[in-house]
């Protein structure tokens, strides 16, 4: 059974830093990432990283956030620096699994962790 367990959210002042962690179990994933959802807004991609280490970031976090992955621990991390009030959201860990045969693709989600940035 696949499980994604997030940790590291909390309350921080603008300009501060937080580090989110997501520990995965039950499978090895092709890509992992972080999404966020603010009240009244759609869930959006924050950052993703492939099994090969290629990364992708939302424009709004480029230069401030860094995603990394530890394959041995089957974990993904999000280092968030220079946080802004607009970064306030629930952050969700995401994992993507592609099966070669029979062909299939699966998405898994963590339970979410709240990040609140005060001005």
Phi and psi in radians as a Rosetta constraint file:
Dihedral C 1 N 2 CA 2 C 2 CIRCULARHARMONIC -1.406 0.35
Dihedral N 2 CA 2 C 2 N 3 CIRCULARHARMONIC 2.355 0.35
Dihedral C 2 N 3 CA 3 C 3 CIRCULARHARMONIC -2.384 0.35
Dihedral N 3 CA 3 C 3 N 4 CIRCULARHARMONIC 2.430 0.35
Dihedral C 3 N 4 CA 4 C 4 CIRCULARHARMONIC -2.146 0.35
Dihedral N 4 CA 4 C 4 N 5 CIRCULARHARMONIC 2.111 0.35
Dihedral C 4 N 5 CA 5 C 5 CIRCULARHARMONIC -2.079 0.35
Dihedral N 5 CA 5 C 5 N 6 CIRCULARHARMONIC 2.036 0.35
Dihedral C 5 N 6 CA 6 C 6 CIRCULARHARMONIC -1.680 0.35
Dihedral N 6 CA 6 C 6 N 7 CIRCULARHARMONIC 2.718 0.35
Dihedral C 6 N 7 CA 7 C 7 CIRCULARHARMONIC -2.728 0.35
Dihedral N 7 CA 7 C 7 N 8 CIRCULARHARMONIC 2.840 0.35
Dihedral C 7 N 8 CA 8 C 8 CIRCULARHARMONIC 1.895 0.35
Dihedral N 8 CA 8 C 8 N 9 CIRCULARHARMONIC -0.086 0.35
Dihedral C 8 N 9 CA 9 C 9 CIRCULARHARMONIC -1.246 0.35
Dihedral N 9 CA 9 C 9 N 10 CIRCULARHARMONIC 3.042 0.35
Dihedral C 9 N 10 CA 10 C 10 CIRCULARHARMONIC 2.813 0.35
Dihedral N 10 CA 10 C 10 N 11 CIRCULARHARMONIC -2.892 0.35
Dihedral C 10 N 11 CA 11 C 11 CIRCULARHARMONIC -1.867 0.35
Dihedral N 11 CA 11 C 11 N 12 CIRCULARHARMONIC 2.289 0.35
Dihedral C 11 N 12 CA 12 C 12 CIRCULARHARMONIC -2.519 0.35
Dihedral N 12 CA 12 C 12 N 13 CIRCULARHARMONIC 2.659 0.35
Dihedral C 12 N 13 CA 13 C 13 CIRCULARHARMONIC -1.391 0.35
Dihedral N 13 CA 13 C 13 N 14 CIRCULARHARMONIC 2.714 0.35
Dihedral C 13 N 14 CA 14 C 14 CIRCULARHARMONIC -0.966 0.35
Dihedral N 14 CA 14 C 14 N 15 CIRCULARHARMONIC 2.393 0.35
Dihedral C 14 N 15 CA 15 C 15 CIRCULARHARMONIC 1.618 0.35
Dihedral N 15 CA 15 C 15 N 16 CIRCULARHARMONIC -0.195 0.35
Dihedral C 15 N 16 CA 16 C 16 CIRCULARHARMONIC -1.464 0.35
Dihedral N 16 CA 16 C 16 N 17 CIRCULARHARMONIC -3.038 0.35
Dihedral C 16 N 17 CA 17 C 17 CIRCULARHARMONIC -2.303 0.35
Dihedral N 17 CA 17 C 17 N 18 CIRCULARHARMONIC 2.652 0.35
Dihedral C 17 N 18 CA 18 C 18 CIRCULARHARMONIC -2.508 0.35
Dihedral N 18 CA 18 C 18 N 19 CIRCULARHARMONIC 2.703 0.35
Dihedral C 18 N 19 CA 19 C 19 CIRCULARHARMONIC -2.210 0.35
Dihedral N 19 CA 19 C 19 N 20 CIRCULARHARMONIC 2.091 0.35
Dihedral C 19 N 20 CA 20 C 20 CIRCULARHARMONIC -1.658 0.35
Dihedral N 20 CA 20 C 20 N 21 CIRCULARHARMONIC 2.506 0.35
Dihedral C 20 N 21 CA 21 C 21 CIRCULARHARMONIC -2.201 0.35
Dihedral N 21 CA 21 C 21 N 22 CIRCULARHARMONIC 2.574 0.35
Dihedral C 21 N 22 CA 22 C 22 CIRCULARHARMONIC -2.415 0.35
Dihedral N 22 CA 22 C 22 N 23 CIRCULARHARMONIC 2.038 0.35
Dihedral C 22 N 23 CA 23 C 23 CIRCULARHARMONIC -1.766 0.35
Dihedral N 23 CA 23 C 23 N 24 CIRCULARHARMONIC 2.154 0.35
Dihedral C 23 N 24 CA 24 C 24 CIRCULARHARMONIC -1.819 0.35
Dihedral N 24 CA 24 C 24 N 25 CIRCULARHARMONIC 2.604 0.35
Dihedral C 24 N 25 CA 25 C 25 CIRCULARHARMONIC -2.538 0.35
Dihedral N 25 CA 25 C 25 N 26 CIRCULARHARMONIC 2.713 0.35
Dihedral C 25 N 26 CA 26 C 26 CIRCULARHARMONIC 1.741 0.35
Dihedral N 26 CA 26 C 26 N 27 CIRCULARHARMONIC -0.256 0.35
Dihedral C 26 N 27 CA 27 C 27 CIRCULARHARMONIC -2.962 0.35
Dihedral N 27 CA 27 C 27 N 28 CIRCULARHARMONIC 2.905 0.35
Dihedral C 27 N 28 CA 28 C 28 CIRCULARHARMONIC -1.858 0.35
Dihedral N 28 CA 28 C 28 N 29 CIRCULARHARMONIC 2.294 0.35
Dihedral C 28 N 29 CA 29 C 29 CIRCULARHARMONIC -1.860 0.35
Dihedral N 29 CA 29 C 29 N 30 CIRCULARHARMONIC 2.650 0.35
Dihedral C 29 N 30 CA 30 C 30 CIRCULARHARMONIC -1.262 0.35
Dihedral N 30 CA 30 C 30 N 31 CIRCULARHARMONIC -0.794 0.35
Dihedral C 30 N 31 CA 31 C 31 CIRCULARHARMONIC -2.446 0.35
Dihedral N 31 CA 31 C 31 N 32 CIRCULARHARMONIC 2.600 0.35
Dihedral C 31 N 32 CA 32 C 32 CIRCULARHARMONIC -2.339 0.35
Dihedral N 32 CA 32 C 32 N 33 CIRCULARHARMONIC 2.742 0.35
Dihedral C 32 N 33 CA 33 C 33 CIRCULARHARMONIC -2.918 0.35
Dihedral N 33 CA 33 C 33 N 34 CIRCULARHARMONIC -3.083 0.35
Dihedral C 33 N 34 CA 34 C 34 CIRCULARHARMONIC -2.224 0.35
Dihedral N 34 CA 34 C 34 N 35 CIRCULARHARMONIC 2.345 0.35
Dihedral C 34 N 35 CA 35 C 35 CIRCULARHARMONIC -2.080 0.35
Dihedral N 35 CA 35 C 35 N 36 CIRCULARHARMONIC 2.855 0.35
Dihedral C 35 N 36 CA 36 C 36 CIRCULARHARMONIC -2.486 0.35
Dihedral N 36 CA 36 C 36 N 37 CIRCULARHARMONIC 2.696 0.35
Dihedral C 36 N 37 CA 37 C 37 CIRCULARHARMONIC -2.434 0.35
Dihedral N 37 CA 37 C 37 N 38 CIRCULARHARMONIC 2.051 0.35
Dihedral C 37 N 38 CA 38 C 38 CIRCULARHARMONIC -1.610 0.35
Dihedral N 38 CA 38 C 38 N 39 CIRCULARHARMONIC 2.757 0.35
Dihedral C 38 N 39 CA 39 C 39 CIRCULARHARMONIC -0.973 0.35
Dihedral N 39 CA 39 C 39 N 40 CIRCULARHARMONIC 2.263 0.35
Dihedral C 39 N 40 CA 40 C 40 CIRCULARHARMONIC 1.355 0.35
Dihedral N 40 CA 40 C 40 N 41 CIRCULARHARMONIC 0.086 0.35
Dihedral C 40 N 41 CA 41 C 41 CIRCULARHARMONIC -2.120 0.35
Dihedral N 41 CA 41 C 41 N 42 CIRCULARHARMONIC 2.825 0.35
Dihedral C 41 N 42 CA 42 C 42 CIRCULARHARMONIC -1.349 0.35
Dihedral N 42 CA 42 C 42 N 43 CIRCULARHARMONIC 2.705 0.35
Dihedral C 42 N 43 CA 43 C 43 CIRCULARHARMONIC -1.168 0.35
Dihedral N 43 CA 43 C 43 N 44 CIRCULARHARMONIC 2.389 0.35
Dihedral C 43 N 44 CA 44 C 44 CIRCULARHARMONIC -2.313 0.35
Dihedral N 44 CA 44 C 44 N 45 CIRCULARHARMONIC 2.633 0.35
Dihedral C 44 N 45 CA 45 C 45 CIRCULARHARMONIC -1.240 0.35
Dihedral N 45 CA 45 C 45 N 46 CIRCULARHARMONIC 2.329 0.35
Dihedral C 45 N 46 CA 46 C 46 CIRCULARHARMONIC -1.733 0.35
Dihedral N 46 CA 46 C 46 N 47 CIRCULARHARMONIC -0.918 0.35
Dihedral C 46 N 47 CA 47 C 47 CIRCULARHARMONIC -2.831 0.35
Dihedral N 47 CA 47 C 47 N 48 CIRCULARHARMONIC 2.650 0.35
Dihedral C 47 N 48 CA 48 C 48 CIRCULARHARMONIC -2.481 0.35
Dihedral N 48 CA 48 C 48 N 49 CIRCULARHARMONIC 2.787 0.35
Dihedral C 48 N 49 CA 49 C 49 CIRCULARHARMONIC -2.539 0.35
Dihedral N 49 CA 49 C 49 N 50 CIRCULARHARMONIC 2.344 0.35
Dihedral C 49 N 50 CA 50 C 50 CIRCULARHARMONIC -1.524 0.35
Dihedral N 50 CA 50 C 50 N 51 CIRCULARHARMONIC 3.025 0.35
Dihedral C 50 N 51 CA 51 C 51 CIRCULARHARMONIC -1.129 0.35
Dihedral N 51 CA 51 C 51 N 52 CIRCULARHARMONIC -0.407 0.35
Dihedral C 51 N 52 CA 52 C 52 CIRCULARHARMONIC -1.520 0.35
Dihedral N 52 CA 52 C 52 N 53 CIRCULARHARMONIC -0.098 0.35
Dihedral C 52 N 53 CA 53 C 53 CIRCULARHARMONIC 1.728 0.35
Dihedral N 53 CA 53 C 53 N 54 CIRCULARHARMONIC 0.027 0.35
Dihedral C 53 N 54 CA 54 C 54 CIRCULARHARMONIC -1.262 0.35
Dihedral N 54 CA 54 C 54 N 55 CIRCULARHARMONIC 2.398 0.35
Dihedral C 54 N 55 CA 55 C 55 CIRCULARHARMONIC -2.061 0.35
Dihedral N 55 CA 55 C 55 N 56 CIRCULARHARMONIC 2.748 0.35
Dihedral C 55 N 56 CA 56 C 56 CIRCULARHARMONIC -2.512 0.35
Dihedral N 56 CA 56 C 56 N 57 CIRCULARHARMONIC 2.382 0.35
Dihedral C 56 N 57 CA 57 C 57 CIRCULARHARMONIC -2.262 0.35
Dihedral N 57 CA 57 C 57 N 58 CIRCULARHARMONIC 2.581 0.35
Dihedral C 57 N 58 CA 58 C 58 CIRCULARHARMONIC -1.161 0.35
Dihedral N 58 CA 58 C 58 N 59 CIRCULARHARMONIC 2.542 0.35
Dihedral C 58 N 59 CA 59 C 59 CIRCULARHARMONIC -0.996 0.35
Dihedral N 59 CA 59 C 59 N 60 CIRCULARHARMONIC -0.597 0.35
Dihedral C 59 N 60 CA 60 C 60 CIRCULARHARMONIC -1.210 0.35
Dihedral N 60 CA 60 C 60 N 61 CIRCULARHARMONIC -0.263 0.35
Dihedral C 60 N 61 CA 61 C 61 CIRCULARHARMONIC -2.041 0.35
Dihedral N 61 CA 61 C 61 N 62 CIRCULARHARMONIC -0.073 0.35
Dihedral C 61 N 62 CA 62 C 62 CIRCULARHARMONIC -1.018 0.35
Dihedral N 62 CA 62 C 62 N 63 CIRCULARHARMONIC 2.350 0.35
Dihedral C 62 N 63 CA 63 C 63 CIRCULARHARMONIC 1.486 0.35
Dihedral N 63 CA 63 C 63 N 64 CIRCULARHARMONIC -0.200 0.35
Dihedral C 63 N 64 CA 64 C 64 CIRCULARHARMONIC -2.012 0.35
Dihedral N 64 CA 64 C 64 N 65 CIRCULARHARMONIC -0.619 0.35
Dihedral C 64 N 65 CA 65 C 65 CIRCULARHARMONIC -1.907 0.35
Dihedral N 65 CA 65 C 65 N 66 CIRCULARHARMONIC 2.574 0.35
Dihedral C 65 N 66 CA 66 C 66 CIRCULARHARMONIC -2.343 0.35
Dihedral N 66 CA 66 C 66 N 67 CIRCULARHARMONIC 2.192 0.35
Dihedral C 66 N 67 CA 67 C 67 CIRCULARHARMONIC -1.737 0.35
Dihedral N 67 CA 67 C 67 N 68 CIRCULARHARMONIC 2.482 0.35
Dihedral C 67 N 68 CA 68 C 68 CIRCULARHARMONIC -2.517 0.35
Dihedral N 68 CA 68 C 68 N 69 CIRCULARHARMONIC 2.900 0.35
Dihedral C 68 N 69 CA 69 C 69 CIRCULARHARMONIC -2.480 0.35
Dihedral N 69 CA 69 C 69 N 70 CIRCULARHARMONIC 2.423 0.35
Dihedral C 69 N 70 CA 70 C 70 CIRCULARHARMONIC -2.024 0.35
Dihedral N 70 CA 70 C 70 N 71 CIRCULARHARMONIC 1.816 0.35
Dihedral C 70 N 71 CA 71 C 71 CIRCULARHARMONIC -1.173 0.35
Dihedral N 71 CA 71 C 71 N 72 CIRCULARHARMONIC -0.616 0.35
Dihedral C 71 N 72 CA 72 C 72 CIRCULARHARMONIC -1.097 0.35
Dihedral N 72 CA 72 C 72 N 73 CIRCULARHARMONIC -0.623 0.35
Dihedral C 72 N 73 CA 73 C 73 CIRCULARHARMONIC -1.664 0.35
Dihedral N 73 CA 73 C 73 N 74 CIRCULARHARMONIC -0.031 0.35
Dihedral C 73 N 74 CA 74 C 74 CIRCULARHARMONIC 0.894 0.35
Dihedral N 74 CA 74 C 74 N 75 CIRCULARHARMONIC 0.846 0.35
Dihedral C 74 N 75 CA 75 C 75 CIRCULARHARMONIC -2.293 0.35
Dihedral N 75 CA 75 C 75 N 76 CIRCULARHARMONIC 2.729 0.35
Dihedral C 75 N 76 CA 76 C 76 CIRCULARHARMONIC -2.290 0.35
Dihedral N 76 CA 76 C 76 N 77 CIRCULARHARMONIC 2.559 0.35
Dihedral C 76 N 77 CA 77 C 77 CIRCULARHARMONIC -2.258 0.35
Dihedral N 77 CA 77 C 77 N 78 CIRCULARHARMONIC 2.689 0.35
Dihedral C 77 N 78 CA 78 C 78 CIRCULARHARMONIC -2.324 0.35
Dihedral N 78 CA 78 C 78 N 79 CIRCULARHARMONIC 1.909 0.35
Dihedral C 78 N 79 CA 79 C 79 CIRCULARHARMONIC -1.561 0.35
Dihedral N 79 CA 79 C 79 N 80 CIRCULARHARMONIC 2.103 0.35
Dihedral C 79 N 80 CA 80 C 80 CIRCULARHARMONIC -2.019 0.35
Dihedral N 80 CA 80 C 80 N 81 CIRCULARHARMONIC 2.015 0.35
Dihedral C 80 N 81 CA 81 C 81 CIRCULARHARMONIC -2.015 0.35
Dihedral N 81 CA 81 C 81 N 82 CIRCULARHARMONIC 2.870 0.35
Dihedral C 81 N 82 CA 82 C 82 CIRCULARHARMONIC 0.857 0.35
Dihedral N 82 CA 82 C 82 N 83 CIRCULARHARMONIC 0.834 0.35
Dihedral C 82 N 83 CA 83 C 83 CIRCULARHARMONIC -1.129 0.35
Dihedral N 83 CA 83 C 83 N 84 CIRCULARHARMONIC 2.547 0.35
Dihedral C 83 N 84 CA 84 C 84 CIRCULARHARMONIC -2.098 0.35
Dihedral N 84 CA 84 C 84 N 85 CIRCULARHARMONIC 2.734 0.35
Dihedral C 84 N 85 CA 85 C 85 CIRCULARHARMONIC -0.967 0.35
Dihedral N 85 CA 85 C 85 N 86 CIRCULARHARMONIC -0.571 0.35
Dihedral C 85 N 86 CA 86 C 86 CIRCULARHARMONIC -1.243 0.35
Dihedral N 86 CA 86 C 86 N 87 CIRCULARHARMONIC -0.118 0.35
Dihedral C 86 N 87 CA 87 C 87 CIRCULARHARMONIC -1.436 0.35
Dihedral N 87 CA 87 C 87 N 88 CIRCULARHARMONIC -0.121 0.35
Dihedral C 87 N 88 CA 88 C 88 CIRCULARHARMONIC -1.074 0.35
Dihedral N 88 CA 88 C 88 N 89 CIRCULARHARMONIC 2.179 0.35
Dihedral C 88 N 89 CA 89 C 89 CIRCULARHARMONIC -3.094 0.35
Dihedral N 89 CA 89 C 89 N 90 CIRCULARHARMONIC 3.000 0.35
Dihedral C 89 N 90 CA 90 C 90 CIRCULARHARMONIC -1.558 0.35
Dihedral N 90 CA 90 C 90 N 91 CIRCULARHARMONIC 2.219 0.35
Dihedral C 90 N 91 CA 91 C 91 CIRCULARHARMONIC -1.779 0.35
Dihedral N 91 CA 91 C 91 N 92 CIRCULARHARMONIC 2.285 0.35
Dihedral C 91 N 92 CA 92 C 92 CIRCULARHARMONIC -2.050 0.35
Dihedral N 92 CA 92 C 92 N 93 CIRCULARHARMONIC 2.335 0.35
Dihedral C 92 N 93 CA 93 C 93 CIRCULARHARMONIC -1.411 0.35
Dihedral N 93 CA 93 C 93 N 94 CIRCULARHARMONIC 2.439 0.35
Dihedral C 93 N 94 CA 94 C 94 CIRCULARHARMONIC -2.258 0.35
Dihedral N 94 CA 94 C 94 N 95 CIRCULARHARMONIC 2.483 0.35
Dihedral C 94 N 95 CA 95 C 95 CIRCULARHARMONIC -2.371 0.35
Dihedral N 95 CA 95 C 95 N 96 CIRCULARHARMONIC 2.404 0.35
Dihedral C 95 N 96 CA 96 C 96 CIRCULARHARMONIC -2.030 0.35
Dihedral N 96 CA 96 C 96 N 97 CIRCULARHARMONIC 2.287 0.35
Dihedral C 96 N 97 CA 97 C 97 CIRCULARHARMONIC -2.177 0.35
Dihedral N 97 CA 97 C 97 N 98 CIRCULARHARMONIC 2.157 0.35
Dihedral C 97 N 98 CA 98 C 98 CIRCULARHARMONIC -1.923 0.35
Dihedral N 98 CA 98 C 98 N 99 CIRCULARHARMONIC 2.209 0.35
Dihedral C 98 N 99 CA 99 C 99 CIRCULARHARMONIC -1.800 0.35
Dihedral N 99 CA 99 C 99 N 100 CIRCULARHARMONIC 2.276 0.35
Dihedral C 99 N 100 CA 100 C 100 CIRCULARHARMONIC -1.237 0.35
Dihedral N 100 CA 100 C 100 N 101 CIRCULARHARMONIC -0.820 0.35
Dihedral C 100 N 101 CA 101 C 101 CIRCULARHARMONIC -2.567 0.35
Dihedral N 101 CA 101 C 101 N 102 CIRCULARHARMONIC 2.266 0.35
Dihedral C 101 N 102 CA 102 C 102 CIRCULARHARMONIC -1.123 0.35
Dihedral N 102 CA 102 C 102 N 103 CIRCULARHARMONIC 2.588 0.35
Dihedral C 102 N 103 CA 103 C 103 CIRCULARHARMONIC -1.054 0.35
Dihedral N 103 CA 103 C 103 N 104 CIRCULARHARMONIC 2.238 0.35
Dihedral C 103 N 104 CA 104 C 104 CIRCULARHARMONIC -2.825 0.35
Dihedral N 104 CA 104 C 104 N 105 CIRCULARHARMONIC 2.737 0.35
Dihedral C 104 N 105 CA 105 C 105 CIRCULARHARMONIC -2.392 0.35
Dihedral N 105 CA 105 C 105 N 106 CIRCULARHARMONIC 2.352 0.35
Dihedral C 105 N 106 CA 106 C 106 CIRCULARHARMONIC -2.216 0.35
Dihedral N 106 CA 106 C 106 N 107 CIRCULARHARMONIC 2.514 0.35
Dihedral C 106 N 107 CA 107 C 107 CIRCULARHARMONIC -2.062 0.35
Dihedral N 107 CA 107 C 107 N 108 CIRCULARHARMONIC 2.379 0.35
Dihedral C 107 N 108 CA 108 C 108 CIRCULARHARMONIC -2.208 0.35
Dihedral N 108 CA 108 C 108 N 109 CIRCULARHARMONIC 2.621 0.35
Dihedral C 108 N 109 CA 109 C 109 CIRCULARHARMONIC -2.297 0.35
Dihedral N 109 CA 109 C 109 N 110 CIRCULARHARMONIC 2.538 0.35
Dihedral C 109 N 110 CA 110 C 110 CIRCULARHARMONIC -1.422 0.35
Dihedral N 110 CA 110 C 110 N 111 CIRCULARHARMONIC -3.141 0.35
Dihedral C 110 N 111 CA 111 C 111 CIRCULARHARMONIC -1.442 0.35
Dihedral N 111 CA 111 C 111 N 112 CIRCULARHARMONIC -0.240 0.35
Dihedral C 111 N 112 CA 112 C 112 CIRCULARHARMONIC 1.692 0.35
Dihedral N 112 CA 112 C 112 N 113 CIRCULARHARMONIC 2.567 0.35
Dihedral C 112 N 113 CA 113 C 113 CIRCULARHARMONIC -2.389 0.35
Dihedral N 113 CA 113 C 113 N 114 CIRCULARHARMONIC 2.348 0.35
Dihedral C 113 N 114 CA 114 C 114 CIRCULARHARMONIC -1.408 0.35
Dihedral N 114 CA 114 C 114 N 115 CIRCULARHARMONIC 2.308 0.35
Dihedral C 114 N 115 CA 115 C 115 CIRCULARHARMONIC -2.095 0.35
Dihedral N 115 CA 115 C 115 N 116 CIRCULARHARMONIC 2.144 0.35
Dihedral C 115 N 116 CA 116 C 116 CIRCULARHARMONIC -2.166 0.35
Dihedral N 116 CA 116 C 116 N 117 CIRCULARHARMONIC 2.174 0.35
Dihedral C 116 N 117 CA 117 C 117 CIRCULARHARMONIC -1.982 0.35
Dihedral N 117 CA 117 C 117 N 118 CIRCULARHARMONIC 2.056 0.35
Dihedral C 117 N 118 CA 118 C 118 CIRCULARHARMONIC -1.611 0.35
Dihedral N 118 CA 118 C 118 N 119 CIRCULARHARMONIC 2.585 0.35
